[in-house]
């Protein structure tokens, strides 16, 4: 049986098609991500612009063609921050269903955090000690304090990189005074996380997919680190090498970032904010261990689906 999982995020739409021969035999048939940038220019205004709307619908139509090509029997499609917060979300959902026959399930931040946790847990070995899982999206950022026994605390913050990029208009390259403003803002917005961490102090940071994949690529090209390959789903991230990457990014102009090997085009305009967020979290909790997985929401949905089938 072939099943498709779609994650309609703020920056990218992701499609994963797998074949389930039995509960333990999972074969990936097709996987792709498309840079839709659904929140481009208007995410903080609370609606999906006409251009973004069209890109999103066209991408879902492409997904439908792919789904039909691979003779998929079941489709699970999830819509997150940019869609759930948009005033015209009903128009988008209806048009998606009409054009591509894909029915989107709009999920809240708690549900999004749950699926991210399932994805991370299926990829990594968690310990009894507490990990801080971080998923940096365009519209929201999910933080999950968890261990091998389950989720201890979770929260979705509407401070994704697309939102902050539109909120903070910074210099090129960014200036120290501007970094301080961003850190002050994060310090205020993430107060619930700081309170939760007093009760559940983490010993490591785990990054879920997205920009953390770009960090692996950047470290590979700059410092001969591990190469990002399809067959590998977990990577350690050396903190000192991350700090070196942070320095390169913060000192670079937009034109210079366009030439950095390992930095894909869809992250050129958000990598500064993304790296600052990671640095802020590492410093805030004095974390000296970081790792990442290429698994995220769509893989979490896959393993949740399998678990429900078993039970």
HELIX and SHEET records of a PDB file:
HELIX    1   1 UNK A   43  UNK A   45  5                                   3    
HELIX    2   2 UNK A   50  UNK A   69  1                                  20    
HELIX    3   3 UNK A   81  UNK A   84  1                                   4    
HELIX    4   4 UNK A   89  UNK A  100  1                                  12    
HELIX    5   5 UNK A  109  UNK A  123  1                                  15    
HELIX    6   6 UNK A  161  UNK A  167  1                                   7    
HELIX    7   7 UNK A  176  UNK A  189  1                                  14    
HELIX    8   8 UNK A  191  UNK A  199  1                                   9    
HELIX    9   9 UNK A  211  UNK A  223  1                                  13    
HELIX   10  10 UNK A  239  UNK A  250  1                                  12    
HELIX   11  11 UNK A  254  UNK A  257  1                                   4    
HELIX   12  12 UNK A  265  UNK A  267  5                                   3    
HELIX   13  13 UNK A  271  UNK A  284  1                                  14    
HELIX   14  14 UNK A  297  UNK A  310  1                                  14    
SHEET    1   A 5 UNK A  25  UNK A  35  0                                        
SHEET    2   A 5 UNK A  12  UNK A  22 -1                                        
SHEET    3   A 5 UNK A   2  UNK A   8 -1                                        
SHEET    4   A 5 UNK A  74  UNK A  79  1                                        
SHEET    5   A 5 UNK A 104  UNK A 106  1                                        
SHEET    1   B 6 UNK A 150  UNK A 157  0                                        
SHEET    2   B 6 UNK A 141  UNK A 147 -1                                        
SHEET    3   B 6 UNK A 131  UNK A 136 -1                                        
SHEET    4   B 6 UNK A 204  UNK A 208  1                                        
SHEET    5   B 6 UNK A 290  UNK A 293  1                                        
SHEET    6   B 6 UNK A 234  UNK A 236 -1                                        
END                                                                             
